[in-house]
Amino acid sequence: MASPAALLAQVFGFPGFRPGQEEIVAAVLAGRNTLAIMPTGGGKSLCFQLPALCRDGVTVVISPLIALMRDQVRGLRAAGVEAGALTSGNTDEETEAVFAALDKGRLKLLYIAPERLAAPATLPMLRRIGVSLIAVDEAHCVSQWGHDFRPDYLRIGDLRRILGVPLAAFTATADEETRAEITTRLFDGVAPETFLRGFDRPNIHLAFAAKDSPREQILRFAAARKGQSGIVYCGTRAKTETLAAALRDAGHNALAYHAGLDPDERRHVETRFQRDDGLIVVATVAFGMGIDKPDIRWVAHADLPKSIESYYQEIGRAGRDGAPAETLTLYGADDIRMRRAQIDESTAPLDRKQADHGRLNALLGLAEAITCRRQVLLRYFGEDPAPCGHCDLCDRPAEVFDATDAVRKALSAILRTGESFGAGHLIDILTGSSTEKVRQRQHDRLPTFGVGRDLSKVQWTGLFRQMMGRDLVRPDPERMGALRMTDSARPVLRGEETVTLRKDIAPAAKPSVQTLVSDEDAPLLSLLKARRRALAEAAGVPAYVIFADRTLIEMAEKRPQTLDQMAGITGVGAKKLESFGRIFLEILRGGAEHQHPNRRALAGRPEADVFDRLAEAQTRLSRGEDGTGKPLSCNSSTLRHIAERRPRTLDELARVQGMDAQKADRFGAAFLDVLREA
């Protein structure tokens, strides 16, 4: 059997391991119980897939989501590895094929959901097929401290003991409590060999902004990245629908996703997102955990996530291919109140609630940071990095001020009103606004009335938000969200501690979005992507199953001219070289030079993809639906005009130069379908 390093190159086409992978593979291959905490996009799956190829018997992979399992099985099969999944989404034929492969001893990796462990037939089946290793993906699901607890994961420890085989557990985020519970649940309290690999994802740009017309903020962020795949996370189902509609009205290809959709609709969105370039999905956190799409270029949060672990996992879905990716998280006082209330109103025991408040505090500390965000984030995970130079606060350092006096005034107002009012009423008192509510309660006679006139109401609003973010005050769910002082505020009130806060200034927009290739290589990359998309659609698989973006980028930059040179491109293993090598070499050997000038003019723009799809539809219908009609076609100039103008009706299409009634009749419906999808 070849070594893991040799298989890494031969099967997967990677020239070497990523940091941390080689040591984890060695531990798993040696049969040691292993726990690996690695960042999303750090290459966790290879750490159990490579040992599976090197070991005798079957490796059982327990994974939480059907989409994730099917993605990994597709990718393995494309690389020439025998793998299968038993899921509720299988057809009868797919399930029969998996069992047949197991009976013949061909299968090396079997993916199953944790729910299947409850079925009586599962254990006898696993004993019969000769399981030699159990791999657990998203292992934090076993812990009630984790952010996605799954009761079915509790059966995995029993399975390990019954089968008597080693177990390798993997997760992207696990704090100290979560790691301790994973050890108890999966390894009987005996500490496995643990690998805590660097959490830094330097290709991801971090940014936060206080909410100020949040819909417009999201629309501006998306507009600067038009044509790129992205995810927008929202706190409610209703917001996903309205924001997706707003993005579509602004000319984006956007779909909503949430747990209230029909299962077929959810599957449709997942499939579209995996297969289409440039689609935006506006979703609740129900979306994303099972999506293995490597070329998501940005992630935005329209509402504050529930914890720093959730935030880290959600932004980690961007830039899994290692290319530049960007994030934006919006937050406001209402978000903080909502998250505090969710914790306080839960049925969890007191110690769990306190821990959840601590996790929220960590996220709020990141949101209200006044120095490098990556330093704040990575220190939470136990690292001590230097400033990153690649976050909004490194791009534009925060303006800060000594807010001690203002905070003490606010705390005094809270105490003098019996901790019974929200920020709005308190701001009226501080700014000396004699509202009816203030007069009725005689709060205009308080010593604090009008002491804060030196700040505007907008400034006080930001100050109260930052006080909540620093956990100096908390909304009290038993008093309709009235603010109450926390113990951490008392030293400030007594004059024993000072408080430095950030001036609320809208972050400067980044001047431009980083491009994946140079202008010189953009036309060739566009051609390679078009050929990849055609192959993927013919095979019924996501485009990245053929080749990942970074593989095509390397092809466009290095321009290999022989199969030997192509074999040296990252991501081109032996099976993919055999299947696709000559097809892509044909393009690399001169396709870009032979591209029509009208198509070359669109290179690197969203219209380029539309042009290619129009051309494909035209080729398909050149002799009509039945293939017997008179040959008909539009010239490239007409296709370019359609791609740029995007007519919405047959009448508008017929008015494009180069179209006529006959062409509109032949191609109109198909062209409009392409334009609607784009």
C-alpha positions in Angstrom: 0.0 0.0 0.0 1.3 3.5 -0.9 2.1 6.0 1.8 -0.4 8.7 2.7 1.8 11.3 1.1 1.9 9.3 -2.2 -1.9 8.8 -2.1 -2.4 12.5 -1.4 -0.6 13.3 -4.7 -1.9 10.3 -6.8 -5.5 10.3 -5.8 -6.3 13.9 -4.7 -3.7 15.7 -6.7 -2.2 17.7 -3.8 1.6 18.2 -3.7 1.8 18.2 0.1 -0.1 18.3 3.4 -1.6 21.4 4.9 -0.3 22.5 8.3 -1.3 19.9 10.9 -2.7 17.3 8.5 0.3 15.0 8.4 0.5 14.5 12.2 -3.2 13.8 12.5 -3.1 11.3 9.6 -0.2 9.5 11.2 -2.1 9.2 14.5 -5.3 7.9 12.9 -3.4 5.5 10.7 -1.6 4.1 13.7 -5.0 3.2 15.3 -4.8 5.8 18.1 -8.0 7.4 19.3 -7.9 10.9 18.0 -9.6 14.3 18.5 -8.7 17.0 16.0 -10.0 20.6 16.2 -9.2 22.3 12.9 -10.6 25.4 11.3 -13.3 25.1 8.6 -11.5 24.7 5.3 -8.4 23.3 7.1 -8.8 19.9 5.4 -10.4 17.7 8.1 -11.9 15.2 5.7 -8.5 14.2 4.2 -7.4 13.3 7.8 -9.8 10.3 7.8 -10.0 9.7 4.1 -6.3 9.0 3.6 -6.1 6.6 6.6 -9.2 4.8 5.2 -7.3 4.2 1.9 -4.3 2.9 3.8 -6.1 0.6 6.3 -7.8 -2.8 5.7 -11.5 -2.9 6.2 -14.2 -0.2 6.0 -14.0 3.2 7.6 -17.5 4.3 8.8 -17.9 8.1 8.7 -20.7 9.4 11.0 -21.8 12.8 9.7 -24.8 15.0 10.6 -26.1 16.2 7.2 -27.1 14.4 4.1 -25.8 17.1 1.8 -22.4 16.9 3.3 -22.2 13.2 3.0 -23.4 13.2 -0.6 -20.9 15.9 -1.5 -18.0 14.0 0.0 -19.0 10.7 -1.7 -19.3 12.5 -5.1 -15.8 14.0 -4.6 -14.3 10.7 -3.6 -15.8 8.8 -6.5 -14.6 11.6 -8.9 -11.1 10.9 -7.5 -11.5 7.2 -8.1 -12.2 6.1 -4.5 -14.9 3.6 -3.7 -17.3 5.3 -1.3 -21.0 5.3 -0.5 -23.6 6.7 1.8 -26.7 5.3 3.4 -29.0 8.2 4.0 -32.8 8.8 4.0 -32.2 10.7 0.7 -31.1 7.6 -1.2 -33.1 6.0 -3.9 -33.7 2.3 -3.6 -31.2 1.8 -6.4 -28.5 3.8 -4.6 -29.0 1.9 -1.4 -28.8 -1.5 -3.2 -25.6 -0.4 -5.0 -24.0 0.5 -1.6 -24.9 -2.8 -0.1 -23.7 -4.7 -3.2 -20.3 -2.8 -3.0 -20.0 -3.7 0.7 -20.8 -7.4 0.1 -18.1 -7.5 -2.6 -15.6 -5.8 -0.3 -15.1 -2.9 -2.7 -16.2 0.0 -0.4 -13.5 1.8 1.6 -15.6 4.5 3.2 -19.2 4.2 4.3 -21.0 7.4 5.3 -24.0 7.2 7.7 -26.1 9.6 9.7 -26.1 9.3 13.5 -29.8 8.6 13.5 -29.1 5.3 11.7 -27.4 4.0 14.8 -30.8 3.6 16.4 -32.0 1.2 13.7 -31.8 -2.5 14.9 -30.2 -3.7 11.6 -27.3 -1.2 11.7 -25.0 -2.9 14.3 -25.2 -6.4 12.7 -24.4 -4.8 9.3 -21.4 -2.9 10.7 -20.1 -6.1 12.3 -20.5 -8.0 9.0 -18.7 -5.6 6.7 -15.5 -5.5 8.8 -15.3 -1.9 10.2 -11.8 -1.0 11.1 -12.2 2.7 12.0 -14.9 5.1 13.0 -14.6 8.7 12.0 -16.9 11.3 13.5 -17.4 14.6 11.6 -18.8 17.7 13.5 -18.0 16.0 16.8 -19.1 19.0 18.8 -22.7 17.7 18.2 -22.1 15.2 20.9 -21.8 17.9 23.5 -24.6 19.9 25.1 -22.1 22.7 25.4 -21.6 22.6 21.6 -23.7 24.8 19.3 -25.5 21.9 17.5 -26.3 19.2 20.1 -27.6 16.0 18.6 -28.8 13.3 21.0 -28.1 10.5 18.4 -24.4 11.3 18.7 -24.5 9.8 22.2 -24.7 6.3 20.7 -21.3 6.6 19.0 -19.3 5.9 22.2 -21.3 2.6 22.7 -20.6 1.7 19.0 -16.8 2.2 19.5 -16.8 -0.1 22.5 -18.9 -2.8 20.8 -16.9 -2.9 17.6 -13.6 -2.5 19.5 -12.1 -0.2 16.8 -10.3 3.2 17.1 -12.2 6.4 16.7 -11.2 9.7 15.2 -13.3 12.7 16.0 -13.2 16.0 14.1 -14.7 19.5 14.6 -14.0 23.1 13.6 -14.8 24.7 16.9 -14.7 23.2 20.4 -14.0 25.2 23.6 -12.7 23.7 26.8 -16.1 22.5 28.1 -17.0 21.0 24.7 -13.7 19.1 24.4 -14.2 17.7 27.9 -17.6 16.4 27.1 -16.5 14.9 23.7 -13.8 13.0 25.7 -16.4 11.8 28.2 -19.0 10.8 25.6 -16.9 9.3 22.9 -13.7 8.1 24.7 -15.0 7.1 28.1 -13.2 9.9 29.7 -9.8 8.7 28.6 -8.1 11.6 26.8 -7.5 10.8 23.1 -4.5 12.1 21.2 -5.7 15.7 20.7 -4.6 18.1 18.0 -5.6 21.7 18.3 -4.5 23.3 15.1 -4.3 27.0 14.3 -7.7 28.6 13.9 -6.4 31.4 11.7 -8.0 31.7 8.2 -5.8 34.5 6.9 -7.6 34.6 3.5 -10.8 35.8 5.2 -11.2 39.5 5.8 -13.1 40.2 9.1 -15.5 43.2 9.4 -18.3 44.4 11.8 -20.5 47.4 11.6 -23.2 48.8 13.8 -26.7 48.7 12.1 -27.6 51.8 10.2 -30.3 51.0 7.6 -29.2 47.3 7.6 -30.9 46.4 4.4 -29.0 49.1 2.5 -25.8 48.0 4.2 -26.3 44.4 2.9 -27.3 45.6 -0.6 -24.2 47.8 -0.8 -21.9 45.0 0.4 -23.4 42.6 -2.2 -23.3 45.1 -5.0 -19.5 45.5 -4.6 -19.3 41.7 -5.0 -21.8 41.1 -7.8 -21.4 37.8 -9.6 -19.7 36.1 -6.6 -21.2 33.3 -4.5 -22.2 34.5 -1.1 -24.4 33.7 2.0 -26.4 36.2 4.0 -27.4 34.9 7.5 -30.6 36.4 9.1 -32.1 35.9 12.5 -35.7 35.2 11.3 -37.4 33.3 8.5 -39.3 36.4 7.4 -36.2 38.5 7.0 -34.6 35.8 4.6 -37.6 36.2 2.3 -37.7 40.0 2.3 -33.9 40.4 1.9 -33.7 37.8 -0.9 -36.4 39.8 -2.7 -34.6 43.0 -2.2 -31.4 41.5 -3.6 -33.3 40.2 -6.6 -34.8 43.6 -7.2 -31.2 45.0 -7.2 -30.2 42.6 -10.0 -28.7 39.8 -8.0 -29.3 36.0 -8.4 -30.7 35.4 -4.8 -32.8 32.7 -3.1 -34.2 32.4 0.5 -33.6 29.3 2.6 -35.1 28.5 6.0 -36.5 25.5 7.9 -40.1 26.6 7.1 -39.7 25.8 3.4 -41.0 22.6 1.8 -38.2 20.0 1.9 -38.2 19.9 -1.9 -37.7 23.7 -2.0 -34.8 23.5 0.4 -33.1 20.7 -1.7 -33.6 22.9 -4.8 -31.9 25.8 -3.1 -29.0 23.6 -1.9 -28.6 22.1 -5.4 -28.7 25.5 -7.1 -26.1 26.9 -4.7 -23.7 24.0 -5.2 -24.0 24.1 -8.9 -24.5 27.7 -9.9 -21.8 30.4 -10.0 -22.6 33.7 -8.4 -25.8 32.7 -6.5 -26.6 34.4 -3.1 -28.5 32.4 -0.5 -30.2 34.4 2.2 -30.7 32.0 5.1 -31.2 31.2 8.7 -28.5 29.1 10.4 -30.4 26.1 9.0 -28.3 26.5 5.9 -24.6 25.9 5.4 -23.4 23.1 7.8 -23.7 20.5 5.0 -22.5 22.7 2.2 -19.0 21.7 0.9 -18.8 24.5 -1.7 -15.2 25.7 -1.8 -15.6 28.9 -3.7 -18.0 30.9 -1.5 -16.4 34.4 -1.7 -18.3 36.2 1.0 -20.5 35.7 4.1 -22.6 38.5 5.6 -24.6 38.5 8.9 -27.7 40.7 8.7 -28.1 40.0 12.5 -25.8 39.1 15.3 -24.9 35.4 15.6 -25.6 33.6 18.9 -22.0 33.0 19.9 -18.4 33.3 18.9 -18.4 29.6 18.0 -21.4 30.0 15.7 -19.9 33.1 14.1 -16.6 31.4 13.5 -18.2 28.4 11.9 -20.5 30.5 9.7 -17.8 32.8 8.3 -15.6 29.7 7.9 -17.8 28.6 5.0 -16.2 31.4 2.9 -13.0 30.9 1.1 -12.5 27.2 1.7 -10.4 27.1 -1.4 -7.8 29.4 0.2 -8.6 32.3 -2.2 -9.5 35.7 -0.8 -12.9 35.9 0.9 -14.7 38.7 2.9 -17.2 38.9 5.7 -19.5 41.6 7.2 -21.4 41.3 10.5 -24.1 43.8 11.4 -25.3 44.2 15.0 -27.3 46.5 17.1 -28.8 46.9 20.6 -31.9 45.0 19.5 -29.7 42.0 18.6 -28.1 42.1 22.0 -31.4 42.2 23.8 -32.8 39.3 21.7 -29.7 37.1 22.4 -29.7 37.9 26.1 -33.5 37.1 26.3 -33.0 33.8 24.4 -30.5 32.7 27.0 -32.4 33.9 30.0 -35.7 32.4 28.8 -34.3 29.0 28.0 -34.9 26.0 30.3 -31.2 25.4 30.7 -29.7 25.2 34.2 -28.1 28.3 35.7 -24.5 27.3 35.0 -25.3 26.7 31.3 -27.0 30.1 31.1 -24.0 31.7 32.7 -21.7 30.0 30.2 -23.9 31.0 27.3 -23.8 34.6 28.5 -20.0 34.3 28.6 -20.0 33.1 25.0 -22.2 35.9 23.9 -19.9 38.4 25.8 -16.9 37.0 23.8 -18.7 37.7 20.5 -19.8 41.2 21.6 -16.2 41.9 22.6 -15.2 41.0 19.1 -18.0 43.3 17.7 -17.0 46.2 19.9 -13.2 45.7 19.6 -11.0 48.7 19.2 -7.9 46.8 18.1 -7.2 44.1 15.5 -10.3 41.8 15.3 -8.2 38.7 14.4 -6.2 39.1 17.6 -9.5 39.2 19.6 -10.9 36.2 17.8 -7.8 34.0 18.0 -7.1 34.8 21.7 -10.6 33.4 22.5 -9.3 30.1 21.0 -6.1 30.2 23.0 -3.7 31.7 20.4 -1.7 34.9 20.8 -1.2 36.4 17.3 0.3 39.6 16.0 -2.1 42.2 14.3 -3.2 40.7 11.1 -3.3 43.7 8.8 -6.4 42.1 7.1 -9.5 43.2 9.0 -11.5 46.4 9.1 -9.8 47.7 12.2 -6.3 47.1 10.7 -7.5 48.8 7.5 -8.8 51.7 9.4 -7.9 51.9 13.1 -10.8 52.8 15.4 -11.3 56.3 16.9 -11.7 55.9 20.6 -12.5 58.2 23.5 -12.5 58.1 27.3 -16.1 57.2 28.0 -15.8 56.8 31.8 -17.7 59.9 32.7 -20.5 59.2 30.2 -20.8 55.6 31.3 -21.1 56.7 35.0 -23.8 59.1 34.1 -25.7 56.3 32.3 -25.3 53.9 35.2 -26.5 56.6 37.6 -29.6 57.1 35.5 -30.3 53.4 35.5 -30.0 53.1 39.3 -32.0 56.3 40.0 -34.9 55.0 37.9 -34.9 51.6 39.7 -33.4 49.6 36.8 -36.9 49.6 35.3 -36.5 51.3 31.9 -34.9 50.8 28.5 -32.3 52.8 26.7 -34.8 55.1 25.0 -36.3 56.5 28.2 -32.9 56.7 29.8 -31.5 58.7 26.9 -34.5 61.1 27.2 -33.5 61.7 30.8 -29.8 62.2 30.1 -30.4 64.6 27.2 -33.0 66.6 29.2 -35.9 65.7 26.8 -39.1 66.5 28.7 -41.4 63.9 27.2 -44.8 63.0 28.7 -43.4 59.7 30.0 -40.5 61.6 31.7 -42.9 64.2 33.3 -45.4 61.6 34.4 -42.8 59.8 36.4 -41.2 63.0 37.6 -37.9 61.9 36.1 -37.3 65.5 35.1 -36.5 66.2 38.8 -33.7 63.6 39.0 -30.1 64.9 39.4 -29.3 63.1 36.2 -31.9 64.9 34.1 -30.0 66.8 31.4 -26.5 65.9 32.5 -25.7 64.2 29.2 -26.6 67.1 26.8 -23.0 67.2 25.6 -23.8 64.0 23.6 -26.5 63.6 20.9 -29.2 61.0 21.2 -27.5 59.0 18.4 -24.2 59.1 20.4 -26.0 57.9 23.5 -27.6 55.1 21.6 -24.2 53.9 20.5 -22.9 54.3 24.0 -25.7 52.1 25.5 -25.1 49.5 22.8 -21.4 49.4 23.6 -22.2 49.2 27.4 -24.4 46.2 26.6 -21.6 44.8 24.4 -19.1 45.2 27.4 -21.7 43.5 29.6 -21.8 46.6 31.9 -25.6 46.5 31.6 -28.1 43.8 30.6 -31.7 43.8 29.5 -33.9 42.2 32.2 -36.5 39.8 30.6 -38.7 40.0 33.7 -39.0 43.8 33.3 -39.8 44.0 29.6 -36.1 44.4 28.6 -35.3 47.2 31.2 -31.6 47.7 31.6 -30.0 46.6 34.8 -26.4 47.1 36.0 -24.1 44.1 36.2 -21.4 43.4 38.8 -18.7 44.3 36.2 -20.1 47.9 36.2 -19.7 48.6 39.9 -16.0 49.4 39.8 -16.7 51.9 37.0 -19.5 53.5 39.1 -17.2 53.7 42.1 -14.4 55.4 40.0 -12.1 52.4 40.3 -11.9 51.6 36.6 -12.0 53.6 33.4 -13.8 52.8 30.2 -12.6 53.4 26.6 -15.1 53.1 23.9 -15.1 53.5 20.1 -16.6 56.4 18.3 -19.4 55.1 16.0 -18.1 55.9 12.5 -19.4 54.0 9.4 -16.6 51.8 8.1 -15.0 52.9 4.9 -15.9 50.6 2.0 -13.1 48.6 0.6 -11.9 50.2 -2.6 -12.2 47.1 -4.6 -12.8 43.4 -4.4 -9.7 41.3 -4.7 -9.6 39.4 -8.1 -8.7 35.8 -8.3 -6.4 36.1 -11.4 -4.7 38.9 -13.3 -6.5 40.7 -16.1 -4.3 38.8 -18.6 -5.5 35.4 -17.3 -9.1 36.3 -16.8 -10.4 35.3 -20.3 -8.7 31.9 -20.1 -10.1 31.3 -16.6 -13.6 32.2 -17.9 -13.2 29.6 -20.7 -12.0 26.9 -18.2 -15.0 27.6 -16.0 -17.4 27.4 -18.9 -16.1 24.0 -19.9 -16.2 22.9 -16.2 -19.8 24.0 -15.9 -20.8 22.1 -19.1 -19.1 18.9 -17.8 -20.7 19.3 -14.4 -24.2 19.8 -15.9 -23.8 16.8 -18.1 -22.7 14.6 -15.1 -25.4 16.1 -12.8 -22.8 17.1 -10.1 -21.6 20.5 -8.7 -18.9 22.2 -10.7 -16.3 21.8 -8.0 -16.5 18.0 -8.2 -14.9 18.3 -11.6 -12.2 20.8 -10.5 -12.1 23.4 -7.7 -11.7 27.0 -8.5 -8.1 27.1 -7.3 -7.3 24.3 -9.7 -8.6 26.2 -12.6 -6.8 29.4 -11.4 -3.5 27.5 -11.3 -4.2 26.1 -14.8 -4.9 29.7 -16.1 -1.7 31.0 -14.5 0.7 28.1 -15.3 -0.9 27.1 -18.7 0.3 23.4 -18.8 0.7 22.1 -22.4 1.1 18.4 -21.8 -0.5 15.7 -19.6 2.7 15.5 -17.6 2.5 19.2 -16.8 -1.2 19.0 -16.1 -0.5 16.3 -13.5 1.5 18.8 -11.5 -1.5 21.1 -11.1 -2.9 21.1 -7.5 -6.1 19.1 -7.4 -5.5 17.0 -10.5 -5.2 13.4 -9.4 -4.7 10.3 -11.6 -8.4 9.7 -12.1 -9.3 13.3 -12.9 -6.2 13.5 -15.2 -7.5 10.5 -17.1 -11.1 11.8 -17.2 -10.6 15.5 -17.9 -6.9 16.2 -18.7 -7.2 16.2 -22.5 -10.5 18.2 -22.4 -8.9 21.1 -20.5 -5.5 20.9 -22.4 -7.4 21.6 -25.6 -8.5 25.0 -24.1 -5.1 25.7 -22.6 -3.4 25.1 -25.9 -5.1 27.9 -27.6 -8.8 28.2 -26.7 -8.4 31.7 -25.3 -6.7 32.9 -28.4 -9.6 31.5 -30.6 -12.3 33.1 -28.4 -14.4 35.7 -30.3 -13.6 39.3 -29.4 -17.2 39.9 -28.2 -16.8 37.1 -25.7 -13.3 38.2 -24.7 -14.6 41.7 -23.9 -16.8 40.2 -21.2 -14.1 38.3 -19.5 -14.1 38.5 -15.7 -17.6 40.1 -15.6 -20.9 38.4 -14.6 -22.1 38.9 -18.2 -19.5 36.4 -19.4 -21.3 33.6 -17.7 -24.6 34.7 -19.2 -23.0 34.9 -22.7 -21.7 31.3 -22.4 -25.1 30.0 -21.3 -26.8 31.8 -24.1 -24.3 30.3 -26.5 -25.0 26.8 -25.1 -28.7 27.2 -25.4 -28.3 28.4 -29.0 -26.2 25.4 -29.9 -28.8 23.1 -28.4 -31.6 24.7 -30.4 -29.8 25.5 -33.6 -32.0 23.0 -35.4 -35.0 23.4 -33.2 -36.3 21.3 -30.3 -36.5 18.1 -32.4 -33.2 18.6 -34.2 -34.8 18.6 -37.7 -35.4 22.4 -38.3 -33.5 24.7 -40.5 -30.1 25.8 -39.0 -30.4 29.1 -37.3 -28.1 31.2 -35.1 -27.4 34.6 -33.6 -24.0 36.3 -34.1 -21.7 36.9 -31.1 -22.5 40.6 -31.1 -26.2 39.9 -30.5 -25.4 37.4 -27.7 -23.2 40.1 -26.1 -26.0 42.7 -26.3 -28.5 40.2 -24.7 -26.1 39.4 -21.9 -25.4 43.0 -21.1 -29.0 44.4 -21.5 -30.8 41.4 -20.0 -34.3 41.8 -21.6 -37.1 40.5 -19.5 -39.8 39.8 -22.1 -40.0 38.4 -25.7 -40.9 41.8 -27.0 -37.8 43.3 -25.3 -35.7 40.5 -26.7 -37.0 40.9 -30.2 -35.9 44.6 -30.1 -32.2 43.6 -29.6 -30.1 44.3 -32.7 -29.6 41.1 -34.6 -32.8 39.4 -33.4 -35.9 38.9 -35.5 -39.2 37.2 -35.1 -37.9 33.8 -36.3 -34.9 33.9 -33.9 -37.1 35.1 -31.1 -39.5 32.2 -31.7 -36.6 29.6 -31.9 -34.5 30.8 -29.0 -36.7 33.3 -27.0 -38.0 31.0 -24.2 -34.6 29.4 -23.6 -32.8 32.8 -23.6 -35.2 34.2 -21.1 -34.8 31.2 -18.9 -31.0 31.8 -18.9 -31.5 35.5 -18.1 -34.0 34.7 -15.2 -31.5 32.3 -13.7 -28.8 34.9 -13.9 
